Amino acid sequence: MALTTSRFRACEFCGRPIEPQSLAFGGRTYTTPGACDCDGARAQREADELAERRRQAAELAEQRQRIWRKAGIRPRFMGAEPDATHLAHVEAGHNLYLVGDTDAGKTHAACALLKAYVDAHTAEALGALHCDRTARIINVPDLLSEWKATYNHGDEDEDDVTRRYGDADLLVLDDMGKGAPTAWALERLFQIVNRRYDNLRPTVVTTQNNAPDLGRRLAETGDRETARAIVRRLTCDGTRRVTLERRR
């Protein structure tokens, strides 16, 4: 059965009639409106194609930002340019220890690396972006709050929080040493760090403390041996230590 039309459409630019075009598919014949080849019609098609490419690019950019937000990057650091300076290092399974004073840009640098890691494992398929790795950044005091929150909500328990961060392909522990964790919190922090250490998953630390000071800081209200064990695993062989200077 053929679907045809006897009416010709006039070009909106030059006024000439546009003959419909026939298309055979699956044993049936379909008609399409056809297209004029005048300068105005060609310019309009090019403009439409450009607008569609821009729309697709904007949609992919928004999808990429959703992936970054899912990783835990906060709005203040969403503008950080992806920085692959240390990418090969963490891809090899090694830790990164970023130390510096307040306003040295530690969190910014960690987010830039996290973005580069995510982007390296993100591909487009059928107009959508898909990341095949899990990467997360969490402020350590907020991490302790997540554990505590499980006592008031039945949706998840402490082990769910431990798995979420312990099993991520890349984890950034931001503001390590900010506040002295209790013995209870320190033990749970050790569970995450040790889980990652045993499974060769890279961890990025941002802190104001060098390793010995960090150990003492963590032990202020917690167990000294647990604090030392955490620091040893975060600064094990292969860890790259980077000191960032305060920005002027």
N, C-alpha and C positions, 0 to 999 in steps of 0.2 A: 504494500500500500504506500502510495506516495503522498507526502504532505507538501502542498504547493500553495502559492499565493499569486493572484493575478495583479496585485497592486504593487507598483514600484514606489520606493521611498525616495524622496528628493534629498540631495545633499544640503545640509544646512549652511554650507559655506559657498558653494558655487551654484546650487539650484539644479544641477543635473540629476536625472533619475538614476538610481542605483539598482542594478539588477541583482535579485537574490541569487545566492550560490547554493548549489545542491551538494549534499554530502550523503554518501551511501555508507550505512553501518548496520551490521547484523541483519542483512537482507531487507532493510528498509531504507528509504531515501528521505532525508531531512533537508530543510532549507534553512540557510542562515541569512541575516539581513544584507550581507555584503558590505563592501566599503568603497568609498570614493578615493581616488588617487590624486585629488587636487591638493595644492599647497596647504590650504586651510585644514583639510581633513587630516593630512599627514602630520601637521603641526599639533593638532589636537590629540592624535594618537600618541605622539611622542610625549606630550605633556601628561597624558593619562598614565603612560607607562612609567614616567619619572615619579609621578605622585604615588603610584602603586609600589615602586621600589622604596621610596621614602617611608611609606606606611609599613612595609615589611621590615625595613631596617629599624624603625621605631619600636615595632612589636618585639623584635629580637633583642633590642637594647633593654626593653622593659623585662623580658624574660630573664636576661642575664642579671639584672638588678634583683629580681625575685630570688634567683639562686644565691646571690651574695647575701641578701637579707636572711634567707633560710640558714646560711652559715653563721649568722649572728652578728654580721657587720652592722653597726649602728649608723643612723643618718649622718652624724657628724663626720664619719670616716668614709661615707659612701663615695666621696669625690676623690679618694686616694687613687692615684694612677697605679695599675698593676705593675709590680716591680719583681722581675725574675732574678734579681741579683743572687739570692740564696736558694733559688728553686731547685737546682740540681742537687744541692746539699741535702735538702729535706726529702727530695725524691729518692735519694739513696738510703733513706731511713735514719738520718742523723738529726739530732736535736739542734736547736738554735736558741742561744741565751742572749737576749737583748737587755742590756743594763744601761741605765742613765738616770739623771735627775729628772724632776718634774719639768714638763714642757720640752723634753728632749726629742719627742716625736716617736716614742717606742711603740705606742698603739697604732699610730699612723703607719709606721714601717711594717708592723705585723699584719695589718689589714692589706697593705699593698702586696705583701708576699702571699697572703691567703687568696687574694683575687687572682694573682698570677697562677697559683696552683689550681684553682677552680677552672680558670679559663683554659689551662693546658689539658684539662680532662673533660671539656665541654665540646659537644659537636652538634651540628644541626641535622635534623632528619624530619622530612615532611613538614617543613616550616616551623619546627619547634626545637628548642635547645634542650639537650639532655646532658647532665653531668654524671659520670660513672664513678665518682669518688665522693666520699662524705668528708667535709671539712667544717670545722667549727671554731669559733672564738668565744670565750666566756671569761668575764671578769671573775676572779676567784671569789671575792665576797658574794657575788651573785650565784656562783656555783653552790656555795654553802647554803644560801637561801633556798635554792631548788631542792636540796636534800631535805631541809627542814619542812618545806611546803608539802612534801609527800605525806606527812603525818596528818594533814588537814584535808587531803583530797584522796579519793579512792581510785583515781585514774591510773596512778603509777606508784611504785614504791622506790626505796633507796637504790635497789639493784637496777631499776630501769634508768635512773640518772647515771649510775656508774657505767652502764653499758653504752649509753648515748655518747658519753665523752671518752670513755676508755676504748671504744671500738672505732671511733672516727679515724679515717685514713690520715688526717692531719688535724692536730689540736693546738690552738693557741690558748695558753693560760695567761691571761692578762692581769697585770697588777699583782703578781705573786709577792707575798710579804706585806700586802696592804691589810693591816689588821692582824692580830695574832689569833689563829684558830684554836678552838678548844681541843682537848684530847680526842673527843668524839669526831670532830670535823677533820682533824689531822689524820686520823685512821682512814677515813673515807677518801681523803685526798690521796693518801698512799695507795689505796686500792686502784684508783685511776692511773696514777703514775706508774705503778708496778705492772699493771695490766698492759700498758703501752710499752714499757721496757721489755717485758717478756715476749711480746709479739712484734718487736722491731718497728713500732709505729712512731713516726717523728712527732716530737712535741716542741713547740715554740714557747718560750717563756719571756714575758716582759716584766722587769722588776727594777726597783731602785737600789737593790742590794747585790753586792757581789756574793759569791757562793757561801763563804764562811759566815757573813753577816745574815744571809738569808736563813741558814740553818739555825742561827741563834734566834732570829726573829720568829721562826715557826715554832721554836721550842719554848717560847716565853710562857705560854699557858698550856702547852701540850707535852707529849713525851719526847725527850731529847733524841732517843735512838730512832724513833719514827721520823722525826724531822731530818736527821742526818741521812736516813735511807732515802727520803724523797729527794734531797739535794743531790745525793750521789747518782741517782738514776737520771736526774735531769741534766747532770753535767758529766755523764759517763764518756768513755772514749769516743771520739768522733764528734762530740759537741762543739759547735762553733760559737765562740763568745765574741759579741760585738758590743763595743761601748759607743753610745750615742751622746753627743754633746748637746747641751741646752741651746735651743735656737734663739737667736738674738732678734 
